[in-house]
Amino acid sequence: MGKTGKRKIIAVAMLSLFGASQQAGATDVFRLEGYGAVSRAMGGTAVAHDVGAAGMMSNPATLSLMPDGDEVMLGLDMVTTDIKVKDTATGESVSSKTHGNNRGPYFAPEAAYTKRLGALTLGIGAFAQGGLGTEYGNSSFLSEGQNGAGTGLGNSSRLLVLNIPLAASYQVNDKLVVGGSVDAMWQGLNLDLLLSTSQVGTLLGAGRVYPATAGTLAGILGGLAGAGTLQGAHFSLTKNQFLGSGVDSWGYGGKLGMLYKATPDTTLGASYTFKSQMNDMEGQATLTAVNNGGNIVREGKIKIRDFQMPANLTLGLSHRLTPQWTRAADLSQVFWKEVMKDIKVNFVDSGGLGELNILLPQDYKDQTILALGAAYELDSSLTLRGGLRFATQALRSNTLFAVIPATPTKHISAGLTYALSKQSKLDFAYSHAFKETTDNSSQPNTSVPIQVTHAQNNATINFRYSF
């Protein structure tokens, strides 16, 4: 391939990156389907081959596969979605669009530095680990009260999880490498959610809203519902800013990994990511009881309690078929069941009406993911990549929220690396999540039967400089 052909490939990649729009959505539930452009282009495979500095997010032991010397990596993730919610009883529908400064398009940074010191390699980085985002505005059927009248209250979400790993890998001998990381973590959430009277009643009846004694917030909601005047309850914990979050928290996590060179051309890898240890997300919120006699608006402090990222175990294999061809496969088990049984909300009224606790059921299942990838080194300047990713569904349809459509399970990806010089490289990846359709007609997470369709396009670009 001549220089002109290579330039055309680079131009198409750059146009794909900057030509996309819209806003964020979920990937592998709340986790990105690969970290760094090399991994993303190969279906998210990462535990048994060199994916550069981004390997500290998947298997820190792979840092020892990088060339000798120091390397700086800077990058950007962009996530775009196509999400539509349909009321299957009436045929009404609404799409997730950008209605303000709170969302879209969704950009997430990547930055890392690695240093090789003989058998030891050290690295530090900052990566988006995952997220979620929707915005349906305030005039769709999702914003209607129990009587079908519009409330003018919005329904939206945005979750962003950042990971800052301090990683190390050590070459024990010619065959074995071990590695690990300690990760500082931050997460922030914006949420606007309207629950109809029937949803509130179902939660109350199941003991998921408490304490429900007279004079408390739960008791007031129950009394209004019993009197037939309550049309719904709305929570707003959103900062209408590009990066602002209504609630956020810090915490920590970590990973362990290893590599074993079974043959000169075959490498086995394994990694384990520990369940995160995040503090409760805290901030200010507004609770609105939509009532026929006039809305009751209460300000207060809110917590999203014990919201954690799951542990996961991944086994991987990479094999060099020829000097140009490399293939990789990863098999992962993600332990969502332990961390996503309920979304736990605690609201403390600033005016002295006590606290309100709500348990919103999620009941996720553990997820199994198979990732497949291939790379072809066309020449010393250009490497082409492709991949596939298949996952089981973690979200149960009967607990689906319109504002949390974490449903894509099948991805296809492609990308490239272009050597700008001996010291600098440009990596690009594009991945597409195929449309997933999920129905829910069950209380308490929806008041009307809904059908959610969700497709997604992600792009990643990295610049690497070694010295």
MIDREN-114441 format. One record per residue (C-alpha): residue in one letter; x, z, y. Coordinates in Angstrom, 1 decimal. Layout:
NODE  a  X  Z  Y
...
This chain:
NODE  m  0.0  0.0  0.0
NODE  g  1.4  -1.0  3.4
NODE  k  1.4  1.1  6.6
NODE  t  -1.8  -0.6  7.9
NODE  g  -3.7  0.4  4.8
NODE  k  -2.6  4.0  5.0
NODE  r  -3.5  4.2  8.7
NODE  k  -7.0  2.9  7.8
NODE  i  -7.5  5.7  5.2
NODE  i  -6.3  8.3  7.7
NODE  a  -8.7  6.9  10.4
NODE  v  -11.7  7.0  8.0
NODE  a  -10.9  10.6  7.0
NODE  m  -10.7  11.7  10.7
NODE  l  -14.0  9.9  11.6
NODE  s  -15.7  11.6  8.6
NODE  l  -14.5  15.0  9.9
NODE  f  -15.4  14.6  13.6
NODE  g  -18.5  12.5  13.1
NODE  a  -20.5  15.2  11.2
NODE  s  -22.8  17.6  12.9
NODE  q  -25.6  20.2  12.4
NODE  q  -25.0  23.8  11.3
NODE  a  -23.8  26.1  8.6
NODE  g  -25.2  26.7  5.1
NODE  a  -24.2  28.4  1.9
NODE  t  -21.8  26.8  -0.6
NODE  d  -21.2  28.7  -3.9
NODE  v  -23.9  31.1  -2.8
NODE  f  -22.0  32.7  0.2
NODE  r  -18.5  31.5  -0.9
NODE  l  -16.7  28.3  0.1
NODE  e  -16.2  26.0  -2.8
NODE  g  -12.4  25.9  -2.3
NODE  y  -9.8  27.0  0.2
NODE  g  -7.5  24.6  2.0
NODE  a  -7.9  20.8  1.9
NODE  v  -5.8  20.3  -1.3
NODE  s  -8.0  22.6  -3.4
NODE  r  -11.3  21.4  -1.7
NODE  a  -10.5  17.8  -2.5
NODE  m  -9.9  18.6  -6.2
NODE  g  -13.3  20.3  -6.7
NODE  g  -12.0  23.7  -5.7
NODE  t  -9.4  23.9  -8.5
NODE  a  -6.6  26.2  -7.4
NODE  v  -5.3  28.8  -10.0
NODE  a  -2.9  26.6  -11.9
NODE  h  -1.4  24.1  -9.5
NODE  d  0.2  24.0  -6.0
NODE  v  -2.5  24.0  -3.3
NODE  g  -0.1  25.2  -0.6
NODE  a  -0.5  28.4  1.4
NODE  a  -4.2  28.4  0.8
NODE  g  -3.4  29.5  -2.8
NODE  m  -3.3  33.1  -1.5
NODE  m  -7.1  32.9  -1.4
NODE  s  -7.5  31.9  -5.0
NODE  n  -4.3  32.8  -7.0
NODE  p  -1.4  34.3  -5.0
NODE  a  1.0  33.4  -7.9
NODE  t  0.7  29.7  -7.0
NODE  l  2.8  30.4  -3.8
NODE  s  5.8  30.2  -6.1
NODE  l  5.0  26.6  -6.8
NODE  m  5.6  25.7  -3.1
NODE  p  9.0  24.2  -2.1
NODE  d  11.9  26.4  -0.9
NODE  g  11.9  27.4  2.7
NODE  d  9.2  28.5  5.2
NODE  e  5.9  26.8  5.9
NODE  v  3.2  27.1  8.6
NODE  m  -0.3  25.8  7.9
NODE  l  -3.1  25.3  10.5
NODE  g  -6.5  24.0  9.6
NODE  l  -10.2  23.8  10.2
NODE  d  -13.3  23.9  8.0
NODE  m  -16.5  22.3  9.1
NODE  v  -19.8  22.8  7.3
NODE  t  -22.9  20.7  7.8
NODE  t  -26.3  21.0  6.1
NODE  d  -29.6  19.3  5.5
NODE  i  -32.1  22.1  4.8
NODE  k  -35.9  21.7  4.8
NODE  v  -38.7  24.2  4.0
NODE  k  -42.2  23.0  3.0
NODE  d  -45.4  25.0  2.8
NODE  t  -46.7  23.5  -0.5
NODE  a  -50.2  24.7  0.2
NODE  t  -50.6  23.0  3.6
NODE  g  -47.9  20.4  3.5
NODE  e  -46.3  21.7  6.8
NODE  s  -42.6  21.6  6.9
NODE  v  -39.6  22.6  9.1
NODE  s  -36.0  21.6  9.1
NODE  s  -33.1  23.9  10.0
NODE  k  -31.8  22.5  13.3
NODE  t  -29.6  23.7  16.2
NODE  h  -32.0  25.5  18.7
NODE  g  -29.4  27.4  20.7
NODE  n  -25.9  28.8  21.0
NODE  n  -26.1  30.8  17.8
NODE  r  -25.3  28.0  15.4
NODE  g  -24.0  24.6  14.8
NODE  p  -21.9  22.9  14.1
NODE  y  -20.1  25.5  12.0
NODE  f  -16.4  25.6  12.4
NODE  a  -14.1  28.1  10.6
NODE  p  -10.3  28.3  11.1
NODE  e  -7.5  28.4  8.6
NODE  a  -4.0  29.6  9.3
NODE  a  -1.1  30.8  7.1
NODE  y  2.6  31.3  7.0
NODE  t  4.7  31.5  3.8
NODE  k  8.4  32.3  3.3
NODE  r  10.5  31.8  0.1
NODE  l  13.2  34.4  -0.6
NODE  g  14.7  33.4  -3.9
NODE  a  12.4  34.5  -6.7
NODE  l  10.0  36.2  -4.2
NODE  t  7.5  34.3  -1.9
NODE  l  5.6  36.1  0.8
NODE  g  2.6  34.9  2.8
NODE  i  0.0  35.9  5.3
NODE  g  -3.0  34.0  6.4
NODE  a  -6.5  34.0  7.9
NODE  f  -9.3  32.0  6.2
NODE  a  -13.1  31.8  6.2
NODE  q  -14.1  33.1  2.8
NODE  g  -17.7  32.1  3.1
NODE  g  -20.9  32.1  5.0
NODE  l  -24.5  31.0  5.5
NODE  g  -26.6  29.7  8.3
NODE  t  -30.1  28.5  9.1
NODE  e  -32.2  28.1  12.2
NODE  y  -35.9  27.2  12.1
NODE  g  -36.9  28.0  15.7
NODE  n  -40.0  30.0  16.7
NODE  s  -42.9  27.5  16.4
NODE  s  -43.1  26.5  12.7
NODE  f  -45.3  28.0  10.0
NODE  l  -42.6  30.5  9.3
NODE  s  -43.3  32.0  12.7
NODE  e  -47.1  32.5  12.1
NODE  g  -48.7  35.8  11.6
NODE  q  -51.0  36.7  8.7
NODE  n  -54.0  35.1  10.6
NODE  g  -52.1  31.8  11.0
NODE  a  -51.6  32.2  14.7
NODE  g  -48.1  31.6  16.2
NODE  t  -46.1  34.6  17.2
NODE  g  -43.3  32.8  19.1
NODE  l  -40.8  34.8  17.1
NODE  g  -37.8  33.1  15.4
NODE  n  -36.5  32.8  11.9
NODE  s  -32.8  32.2  11.5
NODE  s  -29.6  33.5  9.9
NODE  r  -25.8  33.3  10.2
NODE  l  -23.3  35.0  8.0
NODE  l  -19.5  34.6  8.4
NODE  v  -17.0  36.3  6.2
NODE  l  -13.3  36.2  7.2
NODE  n  -10.4  37.1  4.9
NODE  i  -6.8  38.0  6.1
NODE  p  -4.6  38.2  3.0
NODE  l  -1.1  39.6  2.8
NODE  a  0.2  38.0  -0.4
NODE  a  3.3  37.9  -2.6
NODE  s  4.4  36.1  -5.7
NODE  y  7.4  36.7  -7.9
NODE  q  9.1  34.3  -10.4
NODE  v  9.7  36.6  -13.4
NODE  n  11.5  33.9  -15.4
NODE  d  11.3  30.1  -16.0
NODE  k  7.8  30.4  -17.5
NODE  l  6.1  33.4  -15.9
NODE  v  5.0  34.0  -12.3
NODE  v  2.9  37.0  -11.1
NODE  g  1.3  37.5  -7.7
NODE  g  -1.2  39.6  -5.7
NODE  s  -2.6  40.2  -2.3
NODE  v  -4.1  42.9  -0.2
NODE  d  -6.8  41.5  2.1
NODE  a  -8.3  42.7  5.3
NODE  m  -11.9  41.4  5.6
NODE  w  -14.4  41.1  8.4
NODE  q  -18.1  40.0  8.1
NODE  g  -20.7  39.4  10.8
NODE  l  -24.4  38.7  10.5
NODE  n  -27.1  37.3  12.8
NODE  l  -30.7  37.5  11.5
NODE  d  -34.2  36.9  12.8
NODE  l  -36.9  37.4  10.2
NODE  l  -40.7  37.6  10.3
NODE  l  -42.5  39.4  7.5
NODE  s  -46.2  38.8  7.3
NODE  t  -48.7  41.7  6.8
NODE  s  -49.0  40.8  3.1
NODE  q  -45.2  40.9  2.7
NODE  v  -45.1  44.3  4.4
NODE  g  -47.9  45.5  2.2
NODE  t  -46.1  44.4  -0.9
NODE  l  -42.9  46.1  0.1
NODE  l  -44.8  49.3  1.0
NODE  g  -46.7  49.2  -2.3
NODE  a  -43.4  48.9  -4.3
NODE  g  -41.8  51.8  -2.4
NODE  r  -39.4  49.4  -0.8
NODE  v  -40.3  50.6  2.7
NODE  y  -39.6  54.3  3.4
NODE  p  -40.1  57.0  4.5
NODE  a  -43.8  56.1  4.8
NODE  t  -45.2  59.4  6.0
NODE  a  -47.5  59.8  9.0
NODE  g  -45.7  59.3  12.4
NODE  t  -42.7  57.4  11.0
NODE  l  -42.2  53.7  11.6
NODE  a  -43.1  52.8  8.1
NODE  g  -46.2  55.0  8.4
NODE  i  -47.2  53.2  11.6
NODE  l  -46.8  49.8  10.0
NODE  g  -48.8  50.9  7.0
NODE  g  -51.6  52.3  9.3
NODE  l  -51.8  49.1  11.3
NODE  a  -51.9  47.1  8.1
NODE  g  -54.6  49.3  6.7
NODE  a  -56.6  48.9  9.9
NODE  g  -56.4  45.2  9.6
NODE  t  -54.8  44.6  13.0
NODE  l  -51.1  44.1  11.9
NODE  q  -50.1  40.4  11.7
NODE  g  -46.5  40.9  10.8
NODE  a  -43.2  42.7  11.4
NODE  h  -40.2  41.0  12.9
NODE  f  -36.5  42.0  12.9
NODE  s  -34.1  40.5  15.4
NODE  l  -30.4  41.3  15.2
NODE  t  -28.9  38.2  16.7
NODE  k  -26.4  37.5  19.5
NODE  n  -27.2  34.0  20.8
NODE  q  -23.5  33.2  21.2
NODE  f  -21.1  30.7  19.5
NODE  l  -19.2  33.5  17.7
NODE  g  -21.2  36.6  18.4
NODE  s  -22.8  38.6  15.5
NODE  g  -25.6  41.1  15.8
NODE  v  -24.1  43.3  13.2
NODE  d  -20.6  43.3  11.7
NODE  s  -18.1  45.4  9.8
NODE  w  -14.5  45.6  8.5
NODE  g  -13.3  46.3  5.0
NODE  y  -10.7  45.3  2.4
NODE  g  -10.3  43.4  -0.8
NODE  g  -7.5  42.1  -3.1
NODE  k  -6.4  39.7  -5.8
NODE  l  -4.1  39.6  -8.8
NODE  g  -2.9  36.4  -10.4
NODE  m  -0.4  34.9  -12.8
NODE  l  1.0  31.5  -13.9
NODE  y  2.5  30.6  -17.3
NODE  k  4.3  27.3  -17.9
NODE  a  3.3  26.5  -21.4
NODE  t  5.2  23.2  -21.5
NODE  p  7.2  21.3  -18.8
NODE  d  4.0  19.4  -17.9
NODE  t  1.3  22.1  -18.5
NODE  t  0.7  25.2  -16.5
NODE  l  -1.9  27.9  -17.2
NODE  g  -3.2  30.2  -14.5
NODE  a  -5.4  33.2  -14.2
NODE  s  -6.7  35.2  -11.2
NODE  y  -9.0  38.2  -10.5
NODE  t  -10.5  38.9  -7.1
NODE  f  -11.7  42.4  -6.7
NODE  k  -15.2  43.3  -5.3
NODE  s  -14.9  43.9  -1.6
NODE  q  -15.0  47.3  -0.1
NODE  m  -16.9  46.6  3.2
NODE  n  -18.2  49.2  5.6
NODE  d  -21.9  49.0  6.5
NODE  m  -22.6  46.2  9.1
NODE  e  -23.9  47.9  12.3
NODE  g  -25.4  46.9  15.6
NODE  q  -28.4  46.8  17.8
NODE  a  -31.8  45.4  16.8
NODE  t  -35.4  44.9  17.9
NODE  l  -38.3  45.6  15.6
NODE  t  -41.6  44.0  16.7
NODE  a  -44.9  44.9  15.1
NODE  v  -47.1  41.9  15.7
NODE  n  -50.5  43.5  16.4
NODE  n  -53.9  42.3  17.5
NODE  g  -54.1  45.0  20.0
NODE  g  -50.7  44.1  21.5
NODE  n  -47.3  43.9  20.1
NODE  i  -45.3  47.1  19.5
NODE  v  -41.7  46.5  20.4
NODE  r  -39.1  49.1  19.4
NODE  e  -35.3  49.0  20.1
NODE  g  -32.8  50.8  17.8
NODE  k  -29.7  50.8  15.8
NODE  i  -29.6  48.9  12.6
NODE  k  -27.3  48.9  9.5
NODE  i  -27.1  46.4  6.7
NODE  r  -25.8  48.7  4.0
NODE  d  -23.3  48.0  1.3
NODE  f  -23.2  44.2  1.7
NODE  q  -20.3  43.2  -0.5
NODE  m  -18.5  40.0  -1.7
NODE  p  -18.4  39.9  -5.5
NODE  a  -15.5  40.2  -7.9
NODE  n  -14.6  37.0  -9.7
NODE  l  -12.4  36.0  -12.6
NODE  t  -10.9  32.5  -12.9
NODE  l  -8.9  30.8  -15.7
NODE  g  -7.2  27.5  -15.0
NODE  l  -5.1  24.7  -16.4
NODE  s  -3.1  21.9  -14.8
NODE  h  -1.4  19.0  -16.7
NODE  r  0.8  16.3  -15.4
NODE  l  -0.1  13.2  -17.4
NODE  t  2.5  11.0  -15.7
NODE  p  4.9  11.4  -12.8
NODE  q  2.0  10.2  -10.6
NODE  w  -1.1  11.7  -12.3
NODE  t  -2.1  15.4  -12.3
NODE  r  -5.3  16.8  -13.6
NODE  a  -6.7  20.4  -13.2
NODE  a  -9.6  22.5  -14.4
NODE  d  -10.8  26.0  -13.5
NODE  l  -13.5  28.1  -15.1
NODE  s  -14.8  31.0  -13.0
NODE  q  -17.2  33.8  -13.5
NODE  v  -18.5  35.3  -10.3
NODE  f  -20.2  38.7  -10.6
NODE  w  -23.0  38.5  -8.1
NODE  k  -25.3  40.7  -10.1
NODE  e  -23.4  43.8  -9.1
NODE  v  -23.5  43.2  -5.4
NODE  m  -26.7  41.4  -4.6
NODE  k  -29.6  43.4  -6.1
NODE  d  -31.2  44.2  -2.8
NODE  i  -30.5  43.6  0.9
NODE  k  -30.6  47.2  2.3
NODE  v  -31.8  47.5  5.9
NODE  n  -31.7  50.8  7.8
NODE  f  -33.3  50.9  11.3
NODE  v  -33.1  54.0  13.6
NODE  d  -35.5  54.0  16.5
NODE  s  -33.9  54.7  19.9
NODE  g  -37.2  56.3  21.1
NODE  g  -37.3  59.1  18.5
NODE  l  -39.7  57.6  15.9
NODE  g  -37.2  58.2  13.2
NODE  e  -35.8  55.7  10.8
NODE  l  -37.1  52.8  8.7
NODE  n  -35.5  51.7  5.4
NODE  i  -36.3  48.4  3.7
NODE  l  -35.0  47.1  0.4
NODE  l  -35.4  43.3  0.3
NODE  p  -35.1  42.2  -3.3
NODE  q  -32.5  39.5  -4.3
NODE  d  -31.6  40.3  -7.9
NODE  y  -28.9  37.6  -8.2
NODE  k  -27.5  36.5  -11.5
NODE  d  -23.8  36.2  -12.3
NODE  q  -22.5  32.7  -11.8
NODE  t  -20.4  30.5  -14.0
NODE  i  -18.5  27.6  -12.2
NODE  l  -16.6  24.7  -13.7
NODE  a  -14.2  22.8  -11.4
NODE  l  -12.4  19.6  -12.3
NODE  g  -9.8  17.8  -10.2
NODE  a  -7.3  15.0  -10.2
NODE  a  -4.5  13.9  -8.0
NODE  y  -2.6  10.6  -7.8
NODE  e  0.7  10.2  -6.0
NODE  l  0.5  6.7  -4.7
NODE  d  4.0  6.9  -3.2
NODE  s  6.2  9.4  -1.4
NODE  s  3.9  9.4  1.6
NODE  l  0.4  9.3  0.2
NODE  t  -1.4  11.4  -2.5
NODE  l  -5.1  10.7  -3.3
NODE  r  -7.4  13.4  -4.8
NODE  g  -10.9  13.8  -6.2
NODE  g  -13.0  16.4  -7.9
NODE  l  -16.3  17.7  -9.3
NODE  r  -17.8  21.2  -9.3
NODE  f  -20.7  22.5  -11.4
NODE  a  -22.2  26.0  -11.1
NODE  t  -25.1  27.9  -12.6
NODE  q  -27.8  29.1  -10.2
NODE  a  -27.2  32.7  -9.0
NODE  l  -30.4  32.9  -6.9
NODE  r  -33.7  33.6  -8.6
NODE  s  -36.5  31.4  -7.3
NODE  n  -38.9  34.2  -7.0
NODE  t  -36.6  36.1  -4.5
NODE  l  -35.8  33.1  -2.3
NODE  f  -36.0  33.6  1.4
NODE  a  -36.3  30.6  3.7
NODE  v  -33.5  32.0  5.8
NODE  i  -31.2  32.5  2.8
NODE  p  -31.2  29.2  0.9
NODE  a  -28.0  29.8  -1.1
NODE  t  -28.8  27.2  -3.7
NODE  p  -26.3  24.3  -4.0
NODE  t  -24.7  24.1  -7.4
NODE  k  -23.2  20.6  -7.8
NODE  h  -20.4  19.2  -5.6
NODE  i  -18.3  16.0  -5.5
NODE  s  -15.1  15.8  -3.4
NODE  a  -12.3  13.5  -2.3
NODE  g  -9.3  13.8  -0.1
NODE  l  -5.7  12.9  0.6
NODE  t  -2.3  14.2  1.8
NODE  y  -0.3  12.0  4.1
NODE  a  3.3  12.8  4.8
NODE  l  3.9  12.3  8.6
NODE  s  7.6  13.1  8.1
NODE  k  9.9  15.0  5.7
NODE  q  8.7  18.3  7.3
NODE  s  5.1  17.7  8.2
NODE  k  2.0  16.8  6.2
NODE  l  -1.7  16.2  7.0
NODE  d  -4.3  17.1  4.3
NODE  f  -7.9  16.1  4.4
NODE  a  -10.8  16.8  2.1
NODE  y  -14.5  16.0  2.1
NODE  s  -17.1  17.6  -0.3
NODE  h  -20.8  16.9  -0.8
NODE  a  -23.2  19.3  -2.3
NODE  f  -26.0  17.4  -4.0
NODE  k  -29.6  18.2  -3.0
NODE  e  -31.1  21.2  -4.7
NODE  t  -34.8  22.0  -4.7
NODE  t  -36.1  25.5  -5.2
NODE  d  -39.7  26.8  -5.1
NODE  n  -41.0  30.3  -4.5
NODE  s  -44.6  31.5  -4.4
NODE  s  -43.9  35.2  -5.0
NODE  q  -44.2  38.1  -2.7
NODE  p  -42.5  39.8  -1.0
NODE  n  -39.9  37.3  0.1
NODE  t  -42.4  34.7  1.2
NODE  s  -46.0  34.9  2.4
NODE  v  -46.9  31.3  1.5
NODE  p  -45.7  29.1  -1.4
NODE  i  -42.5  27.3  -0.2
NODE  q  -40.3  24.6  -1.4
NODE  v  -36.7  24.6  -0.1
NODE  t  -34.4  21.5  -0.3
NODE  h  -30.8  21.9  0.6
NODE  a  -27.9  19.4  0.6
NODE  q  -24.6  19.8  2.4
NODE  n  -21.4  18.1  3.6
NODE  n  -18.2  19.9  4.2
NODE  a  -14.9  18.7  5.6
NODE  t  -11.5  20.3  5.9
NODE  i  -8.3  19.3  7.6
NODE  n  -4.9  21.0  7.4
NODE  f  -1.6  20.4  9.1
NODE  r  1.5  21.8  7.3
NODE  y  5.0  22.1  8.7
NODE  s  8.0  23.2  6.6
NODE  f  11.4  24.4  7.9
